[in-house]
Amino acid sequence: MPGSFDYNQLTTNKGSSFQSAGSIITALKETKTAPTIASGVLALNCASGNVFHVSLNAAITSITFSNIPTTGTAYGLTLAFTADGTARAVTWGAAVKWASGGTAPTLTSTNNKVDIFCLTTWDGGTTWFAMVGGQNF
């Protein structure tokens, strides 16, 4: 049948495992990319991966998302900022909604410390639900 997938026909390699009952997947690997800040803009291409590791060496006045899956398909990403020792601001934009009462967290500024954030959308990027994965690593 077009558009269907038979988990029983799936082949795996080195420790990956899949089960057809309940569609359980283990040993998932995600692609990490390292976008840069250009003129205050952080451009995240969702087709490039799910993990974005950014050297926070300038203020971010705008975050843009491209190639977001369409409405009805959930997409989650991990965004990690490594500080350069200078306090930096990030303008997240109106589409990003924070769990902590709507207030974006203050970023760690200590050199080489990492802040990690998780963002999820299921409406094509109209709304991004954001939470802190951890800070000051």
C-alpha positions in Angstrom: 0.0 0.0 0.0 1.5 3.4 -0.9 2.4 5.5 2.1 2.6 2.5 4.5 5.7 1.2 6.2 6.2 -2.4 7.3 8.3 -2.5 10.4 8.9 -6.2 10.0 10.8 -5.5 6.8 13.1 -3.0 8.5 16.8 -3.9 8.8 19.0 -2.4 11.5 22.7 -2.0 12.2 24.9 -2.1 15.3 22.6 -2.1 18.3 19.6 -0.3 16.7 16.4 -2.1 17.4 12.8 -1.6 16.2 9.6 -3.3 17.3 6.5 -3.4 15.2 4.1 -3.6 18.3 3.9 -0.1 19.5 6.6 1.1 17.0 9.3 1.4 19.6 12.6 2.7 18.4 15.8 2.6 20.4 19.3 3.9 19.6 18.0 7.0 17.8 20.7 9.3 16.5 20.2 12.9 15.6 22.2 15.1 13.3 24.1 18.0 15.0 24.8 21.2 13.0 26.7 24.3 14.0 24.9 27.4 12.5 26.5 30.8 13.0 25.1 34.2 14.0 25.2 36.5 11.0 24.3 40.2 11.5 22.4 39.3 14.6 20.3 36.5 12.8 20.5 32.9 13.8 19.1 30.8 10.9 18.1 27.3 11.8 17.4 25.0 8.9 15.3 22.2 10.2 16.1 19.9 7.3 19.8 19.9 8.4 19.2 18.2 11.7 17.6 18.4 15.1 20.5 19.5 17.3 21.9 23.0 16.8 25.1 23.9 18.6 25.8 27.6 18.4 28.8 29.6 19.5 27.2 32.5 21.3 29.6 35.2 20.1 27.1 38.0 19.3 23.7 39.1 20.3 20.8 37.4 18.5 18.2 39.8 17.4 16.2 37.3 15.3 15.9 33.5 15.1 14.6 32.2 11.8 13.4 28.7 11.1 13.3 27.1 7.6 12.1 23.8 6.3 9.9 23.1 9.2 7.6 20.0 8.8 4.0 20.9 7.9 1.2 21.2 10.4 0.2 17.9 11.9 3.8 16.6 12.0 5.6 17.2 15.3 9.2 18.4 15.1 11.5 19.0 18.1 14.9 20.5 18.2 17.7 21.0 20.7 19.4 24.3 20.8 22.7 24.6 22.7 24.5 27.9 23.2 28.2 28.0 24.2 29.0 31.3 25.9 32.1 33.3 25.0 32.4 35.1 28.3 30.3 38.1 27.4 26.7 38.5 28.4 24.5 38.1 25.3 20.8 38.7 24.6 18.6 36.5 22.5 15.4 37.8 20.9 13.3 34.6 20.6 10.4 36.1 18.7 6.6 35.9 19.4 6.3 32.4 18.1 8.4 31.0 20.9 6.3 30.3 24.1 8.2 29.6 27.3 6.9 27.2 30.0 8.2 29.4 32.8 5.3 31.8 32.8 6.2 33.2 29.4 9.6 34.6 30.4 12.7 33.5 28.4 15.6 32.5 30.7 18.7 34.6 31.2 21.6 33.0 29.3 24.8 32.0 31.1 27.7 34.2 30.1 30.6 32.3 31.7 33.2 31.4 29.0 32.7 27.9 27.5 29.6 27.2 29.6 26.6 25.7 27.7 22.9 26.4 28.0 20.6 23.9 26.3 17.0 24.6 25.2 14.4 22.3 23.7 11.8 23.6 21.3 8.8 21.7 19.8 6.2 22.6 17.2 3.4 20.7 15.5 1.8 23.6 13.6 4.5 24.2 11.1 6.4 26.6 13.3 3.5 29.0 14.0 4.1 28.2 17.7 7.3 26.8 19.3 6.9 25.5 22.8 10.3 26.1 24.6 11.8 24.8 27.8 15.2 24.8 29.5 17.0 21.5 29.1 19.7 22.8 31.5 22.0 25.7 32.0 25.6 26.4 33.0 27.0 23.0 31.9 
